[in-house]
Amino acid sequence: MEVAEELRNTYHPLFEKYNVDMVISSHNQYYERTYPLLYNHEDDQEPIIIDNSESNYSNTKGIIFLTVGTGGDELQDIIYKEDYYIIQKEKYGFLNLKLENDRKTLVGEFRTGNDDDDILDNFKLTKS
């Protein structure tokens, strides 16, 4: 079994068990974000998309996975795109996260610069 598959098969069920809403990693040198996903126990190669909204989530049961490896190393080419990715970009930038709505809403913006025109991706995750 490939190391990435072993990590997915080990950690994704644990994230679900402990009600994790979002996982942020940075190993790959690009930016990507998934729809909220659940682990598929019948076919671990195909996660279950829980919510196919592209940017506004409310009390979703799925986990959003973000890869933010865009802070300075040479960017990698994106080799493949699965259906569960909303966005994948080979751009330098940073992820800005802020809490709103009495800390019930997490707002994320992936920025490639300092201006509002440089927002490449944005999303909201609200929990009540």
TIKOLTI-101780 format. One record per residue (C-alpha): x, y, z; residue number from 1; residue in one letter. Coordinates in steps of 0.2 Angstrom, whole numbers, padded with zeros to 4 digits. Last residue first. Example, Ala and Ser with C-alpha at 12.3 -4.5 7.8 and 13.67 -1.06 7.14 Angstrom:
BEGIN
0068,-0005,0036,2,s;
0062,-0022,0039,1,a;
This chain:
BEGIN
-0122,0131,0076,128,s;
-0107,0128,0065,127,k;
-0104,0139,0049,126,t;
-0090,0135,0037,125,l;
-0087,0149,0024,124,k;
-0077,0149,0008,123,f;
-0065,0159,-0003,122,n;
-0053,0155,-0017,121,d;
-0041,0165,-0028,120,l;
-0043,0182,-0019,119,i;
-0031,0194,-0028,118,d;
-0044,0207,-0032,117,d;
-0046,0210,-0014,116,d;
-0028,0217,-0014,115,d;
-0013,0210,-0004,114,n;
-0007,0196,-0015,113,g;
-0011,0178,-0020,112,t;
-0024,0176,-0007,111,r;
-0033,0160,-0002,110,f;
-0048,0166,0009,109,e;
-0056,0157,0023,108,g;
-0071,0162,0034,107,v;
-0074,0152,0049,106,l;
-0092,0155,0056,105,t;
-0098,0151,0074,104,k;
-0085,0163,0082,103,r;
-0098,0176,0088,102,d;
-0103,0177,0069,101,n;
-0086,0179,0063,100,e;
-0069,0169,0064,99,l;
-0055,0173,0052,98,k;
-0043,0162,0041,97,l;
-0031,0169,0028,96,n;
-0023,0156,0017,95,l;
-0007,0161,0008,94,f;
-0001,0164,-0009,93,g;
0010,0157,-0023,92,y;
0000,0149,-0037,91,k;
-0002,0131,-0044,90,e;
-0020,0130,-0042,89,k;
-0032,0116,-0037,88,q;
-0051,0120,-0034,87,i;
-0067,0111,-0029,86,i;
-0058,0094,-0027,85,y;
-0070,0079,-0025,84,y;
-0070,0075,-0044,83,d;
-0052,0071,-0044,82,e;
-0039,0082,-0052,81,k;
-0022,0074,-0058,80,y;
-0004,0079,-0061,79,i;
-0004,0097,-0052,78,i;
0013,0104,-0056,77,d;
0023,0108,-0041,76,q;
0027,0125,-0035,75,l;
0045,0129,-0030,74,e;
0046,0133,-0011,73,d;
0040,0149,-0005,72,g;
0023,0149,0005,71,g;
0012,0139,-0007,70,t;
0009,0122,0002,69,g;
-0009,0125,0007,68,v;
-0018,0109,0005,67,t;
-0035,0110,0012,66,l;
-0047,0095,0016,65,f;
-0065,0099,0021,64,i;
-0073,0086,0032,63,i;
-0091,0080,0030,62,g;
-0105,0082,0043,61,k;
-0110,0099,0037,60,t;
-0117,0111,0049,59,n;
-0118,0125,0037,58,s;
-0106,0126,0022,57,y;
-0104,0140,0009,56,n;
-0091,0139,-0004,55,s;
-0093,0127,-0019,54,e;
-0109,0119,-0013,53,s;
-0108,0100,-0017,52,n;
-0111,0094,0001,51,d;
-0107,0077,0007,50,i;
-0095,0070,-0006,49,i;
-0091,0052,-0002,48,i;
-0073,0048,-0004,47,p;
-0068,0036,-0019,46,e;
-0052,0027,-0017,45,q;
-0057,0019,0000,44,d;
-0071,0010,-0008,43,d;
-0084,0001,0004,42,e;
-0078,0011,0019,41,h;
-0080,0028,0010,40,n;
-0073,0041,0021,39,y;
-0084,0057,0022,38,l;
-0080,0072,0012,37,l;
-0084,0091,0013,36,p;
-0079,0097,-0005,35,y;
-0061,0098,-0007,34,t;
-0048,0112,-0007,33,r;
-0032,0114,-0016,32,e;
-0016,0125,-0016,31,y;
0001,0120,-0023,30,y;
0018,0114,-0016,29,q;
0012,0097,-0009,28,n;
0016,0094,0009,27,h;
0005,0108,0016,26,s;
-0009,0101,0027,25,s;
-0025,0109,0033,24,i;
-0039,0097,0039,23,v;
-0057,0104,0042,22,m;
-0072,0099,0052,21,d;
-0065,0086,0064,20,v;
-0080,0077,0072,19,n;
-0069,0065,0083,18,y;
-0074,0049,0074,17,k;
-0074,0057,0057,16,e;
-0056,0063,0059,15,f;
-0051,0045,0065,14,l;
-0059,0038,0050,13,p;
-0049,0050,0039,12,h;
-0033,0046,0048,11,y;
-0029,0028,0045,10,t;
-0036,0025,0028,9,n;
-0029,0042,0022,8,r;
-0012,0039,0029,7,l;
-0011,0021,0022,6,e;
-0016,0028,0005,5,e;
-0003,0042,0005,4,a;
0010,0029,0010,3,v;
0006,0017,-0005,2,e;
0000,0000,0000,1,m;
